[in-house]
Amino acid sequence: MKQDGYQHILFTQYVLSYLGTAKGNIIESLSHINEAMANMNYTGDTTFSGLFYTIAAGAHLVMGNMDSSVYWSKMAIATRYHQPALFWYK
């Protein structure tokens, strides 16, 4: 995707992870979340981290893993004061 100049791959990965969950394909969703987290670690861009953590919490809840769901929910809540402005994403 970077070849065509599109720089906001995290948003695309967020949408794909959301759609995976909406379709009930939790493995697909978690795969996109893992890719996004790797990209966030590589680039240092944590703009969408709270959104990914929220989807990860929901995916783990659907799988019946309450402890992991609570962990990811707490991670999402913890990002609320550390997020950069989302509005530069156009």
C-alpha positions in Angstrom: 0.0 0.0 0.0 2.9 2.4 0.6 3.9 2.1 -3.0 0.9 4.3 -4.1 1.7 7.0 -1.6 -1.0 6.1 0.9 0.7 6.8 4.3 -2.1 5.9 6.7 -1.9 2.1 6.7 -2.9 1.9 10.3 -6.4 3.2 9.5 -6.7 0.5 6.8 -5.6 -2.2 9.2 -8.1 -0.8 11.8 -11.0 -1.1 9.2 -9.9 -4.6 8.2 -9.7 -5.7 11.9 -13.2 -4.2 12.6 -14.7 -5.9 9.5 -13.1 -9.3 10.5 -14.8 -9.0 13.9 -18.1 -7.9 12.3 -18.0 -11.0 10.0 -17.3 -13.2 13.0 -13.8 -14.1 11.7 -11.9 -13.5 14.9 -8.7 -15.0 13.6 -8.7 -12.6 10.7 -9.4 -9.7 13.0 -6.6 -10.6 15.4 -4.2 -11.1 12.5 -4.8 -7.5 11.3 -4.5 -6.2 14.9 -1.1 -8.0 15.3 0.1 -6.5 12.0 -1.0 -3.0 13.1 0.7 -3.4 16.5 3.9 -4.4 14.7 3.6 -1.3 12.5 2.9 0.9 15.6 6.0 -0.4 17.3 8.1 0.1 14.1 6.8 3.6 13.3 6.0 4.9 16.8 2.6 6.0 15.5 0.1 5.1 18.3 -2.8 7.3 17.0 -5.2 4.3 16.6 -3.8 2.2 19.4 -6.9 2.6 21.6 -9.2 1.5 18.7 -7.1 -1.6 18.1 -7.0 -2.4 21.8 -10.8 -2.1 21.9 -11.3 -4.5 19.0 -8.8 -6.9 20.6 -10.8 -6.8 23.8 -14.0 -7.6 21.9 -12.3 -10.4 20.0 -11.0 -12.0 23.2 -14.4 -11.6 24.8 -16.1 -13.5 21.8 -13.5 -16.2 22.3 -14.5 -16.5 25.9 -11.1 -15.3 27.2 -12.3 -12.8 29.9 -8.9 -12.1 31.4 -7.4 -11.1 28.0 -10.5 -9.1 27.2 -10.2 -7.1 30.5 -6.5 -6.6 29.8 -7.1 -5.1 26.4 -10.0 -3.0 27.7 -7.7 -1.5 30.3 -5.0 -0.9 27.7 -7.6 1.0 25.6 -8.8 3.1 28.6 -5.2 3.9 29.4 -4.6 5.5 26.0 -7.3 8.2 26.5 -4.9 10.9 27.7 -1.9 9.9 25.5 -3.5 10.1 22.0 -2.2 12.6 19.5 -4.7 14.6 17.5 -6.7 12.3 15.2 -7.6 15.1 12.9 -4.5 15.2 10.9 -5.6 11.9 9.2 -7.3 13.1 6.1 
